[in-house]
């Protein structure tokens, strides 16, 4: 789903939670990055070479430049898609997640802090308590490789900002009972 505001994404999570009788929400920025990195410390889940993005994500590339020669950004490789690709068309990361790099920017729960995380180490930071912009991660089909990095982030107005390159993914929150059961099983 694209062309949704942050408030639209939140409304969907509420609707799905009621329908499924479970709690669905947007990921925090830290959760999103953890899922994208999938245990790596490189610029992208596949490594540091942006040309490898063509196998794991949909960004600005040779496919788009073949159709629109004036388009000068992006990698040389071709991912086969000019605009938004159907979900799951690219290789999953080692966590089994598709489309973490490119295709569509994804809304996160957190308010945007242009300085990013504080200098001290934090466990699952949630960003500032208030703000004027919400975090988007992942880059989109029109994004250059720098915007497709695991660490790339932007902030946008949660009410007014929508786009054909902007969507979201949801997190199924575990209940405290489920978390306790998992801990006991380990």
N, C-alpha and C positions, 0 to 999 in steps of 0.2 A: 504494500500500500504506500503510495506517495502523495505528496501535496497535502500533508497534514500538519497542523500546528502542534505544539507541545500539549496544549489543552485537549486537542482531538485525541492524541495518543493516550493521555491520562484517562479520558472518557472511555476509550476502548478497553483499557486495563480494568476499569471499574465494571464495565458491561461484562467482560469475560469472567471476572471474578465472581460476579453474581450468578452468571449462567453455569459455571463449572463448580461453584461452591468451594473455590480455592482462592488463594490470593496471588494475583498477577500484578506486576508493576514494571516500571521502566528500570533499567539497570542504573546503579550509581556510575559515575564516571570511572571510578577505580575498578568496579566489577567489569565494566565494558573493556577497559584496557587489559585486564587480566585475561579475559576470554579471548581477546584479539591476539595477544602475545602467545598464548598457549604454551607457556614455559620458556619462551625464547627471550633473548635480550637484544635482538637485532632490530633493525628498522622495520622490517616486515616479518610476518610469521614464517616465511620461507627463507629468510636471510637478508642480506643488505643490498643485493643487486635489484634495482627497481625493474629491470627488464623481466624478472621472474613474476611480476605482478600479473602478467597476461594469463598465467595458469591458475591463479587463486582469486583474482578480482577483476572488476570491470571499472577501468578508469580511462582517462584521456590516453589515446594510443594511436597506433598506425591505422587501425580500422576506421576511426573517426576522421583522421586526416585524409584517407583515401576518398571519403565522401565529401569532406569539407577541407580542401587544400589550404585554405587560409588559416586553419587552426594550427597553431605552432607549438602548443604544449603537449606534454605526454611522452610516453615511452615509444620506442621504435616498434617493439613487438605488437602483434595484433591479438586482441582477446575475442574478436568476432562479433562484438556488439557496439553499436554506435550510441545507443541510449540505454535505458534501464533494461537489464537482462532478467529473464525469469529466475526466481530464487533457486539456488542450488546448482547453477550451471558450471560452477568452478570448483576446483578441488577444495575439500574441507581442510581446516587446520587440524593439528593432532588432537584437539578436544572434540573434533567432529562438527565444528561450526563452519558454516558456509558464509561467504559474502561479508566477511569482517573488514576487508580492504576494498573500498569502492562500492559500486553499484548505487547505493544511496547513503547519504549522511544519516546518522541515527541519533534521535533525541535521547538524552540521558536525564535522570532525575535531578541532578545537581544544578544549582545556580552557577553561573560562569564566573570564575576569577581569572582575569587576564594574566596574572602572575603564576597560575597553576598551583600545584601543591606547595605547601610551606616547606622550608628547607629541612626541617626535622623529619625523621621517619615517622610515618603514620600507618596504621592498619586500617584499610578500607576507608580512607577519608571521604567525606561527603560534601566538600566544598562549603562555601559561605552559607550562613543561615538565610540570607536574603540577597536580592540583586535585581537586575533589570533584564538579564539574558540567561537562557538555559544552555547547557552544554550540548554540542553535537560532535559526534566522533565518526571516524571511518572513511570519510571522503565519499565522493559520488562518481558517477560515470563521466562527468565533465572535469574531474579533479586531476591536477598534475600529481606526479608521484610523491612530491613532498607532502601533499595533503592526504595521501593514502598511508603514510607511516602509522605504526601502532600508537605513537605518542601525539599525533596531530589532533588538534582540537580547535573548535571555534565556539563562539557564543552568539546566540540569536534571540530575538524577541519571541517569547513563548506564545503570544497571542497572534501577532500579525505575520510572522514569518512562515511561509509555506513554499514549496518548490517541487518541481518534477524530479528532483534529485534528492529529496528529503523524505525519510520514513522513520521507522522505529522497529525495535524488537522488544520482546517482553521477557521478563524473568518470572518463573514460578517460585514464589517464596515458600520456604519450608516452614512448617509450624515448629514451635519449640519442642513439641513431642517427637516430631520426626528427627530433629537435630539430636535430641537426647538418645533416641534409638540408634542412630548412626554411630554416635560416640560410644555407646555401650557395646556395639558390635565390633568395634576395633580393638 
